Amino acid sequence: MRAEGAPRGEDLERFSSPGKGRGLRARQRFARGELLFSCPAYTCVLTVSERGNHCECCFARKEGLSKCGRCKQAFYCNVECQKADWAMHKLECSAMCVFGQNWNPSETVRLTARILAKQKTHPERTQSEKLLAVKEFESHLDKLDNEKRELIQNDIAALHHFYSKHIEYPDNAGLVVLFAQVNCNGFTIEDEELSHLGSAIFPDVALMNHSCCPNVIVTYKGTLAEVRAVQEIEPGDEIFTSYIDLLYPTEDRNDRLRDSYFFTCDCRECITKEKDKDKLEIRRLNEPPSAETVRDMIKYARNVIEEFRRAKHYKYILCLVCELSLDKMGSVFEDSNVYMLHMMYQAMGVCLYMQDWDSALRYGEKIIKPYR
């Protein structure tokens, strides 16, 4: 039986993928459901909203976590986890005491600060970099527009503002490259309910290229990423994961890929677009909506989903946003339309947060109906 763990040379190899740059390729067969490899986080940050619920070090969820005696904002399973995390937590501990409620760096800034600290304390290659080193990450610097460059400069300013101690900074050009690398290669860690727990760097996982027909899926056990086959993989096959939510139709998926990763997908699913019609099902009316009406409603749906994402902490406002948006989209879209499903899923989450169990059940029943 194949040993499970870090990628091994006899199982997987790094190679030059035609038209895609670096990639990961199988050297042995993997059955569906089999673990290809696991990768510990090079570094990670727990999202601020989950402090007190999860350990800052291992992300375990449990009752009775012990808090940092100084800042009283970081929580740990035990002394061992606290000691293991101190090299990273000390970057923030004193600053949180000084800034108080005004301590609010973004997760990207926090993650980048930890990368800089890790590169200083561990200049050698880590267990997370068997096949790809952090310093080899693509930055796509030449593809950044003025808006993205301005956002990076804002992040650099926040880094200097909140992390004046313990970090040796490269020059501004070096920080621009590093933030661009983090933006393209960072991962969101989710729990089993797909709730956001934090952000992390998994170098070997970042080696995999994207496909909308992936043959693997990435899941998380705390701060450990696991890569498992979702299709039969033969020797010589390239390993593909998905960088984005595959629920959406082709045009939407590629808009997201171009915006975040600077490429257009040419997989079979994107070329044939064979699932788009079902994903964009239109309500059957006596007078079918015009093509322009459908396009306008799709544009509206995309915009409201983006607004929802940005305002996700304002739960009570979002409840009203969900109801109004579903009413408007429902005049054109069937309940099985992906944009309706997405908004109903968000609405269910808001209702669960507000403990409106009847409404959450009502949305849940609508969501599962298309899958029966």
Secondary structure, DSSP 8 states (H G I E B T S, - for coil): ----SS--TTTEEEEEETTTEEEEEESS-B-TT-EEEEEE-SEEEE-GGGBTTB-TTT--B-SS-EE-TTTS--EESSHHHHHHHHHHHHHHHHHHHHHGGG----HHHHHHHHHHHHHHH--S--TT-SS--GGG----GGG--HHHHHHHHHHHHHHHHH--SS-----HHHHHHHHHHHHHHEEEEE-TT--EEEEEE-HHHHTSEE-SS-SEEEEEETTEEEEEESS-B-TT-B-EE-SS-TTS-HHHHHHHHHHHHS----SHHHHH-TTHHHHT-B---SS---HHHHHHHHHHHHHHHHHHHHTTT-HHHHHHHHHHHHHHHTTTB-TTSHHHHHHHHHHHHHHHHTT-HHHHHHHHHHHHGGG-
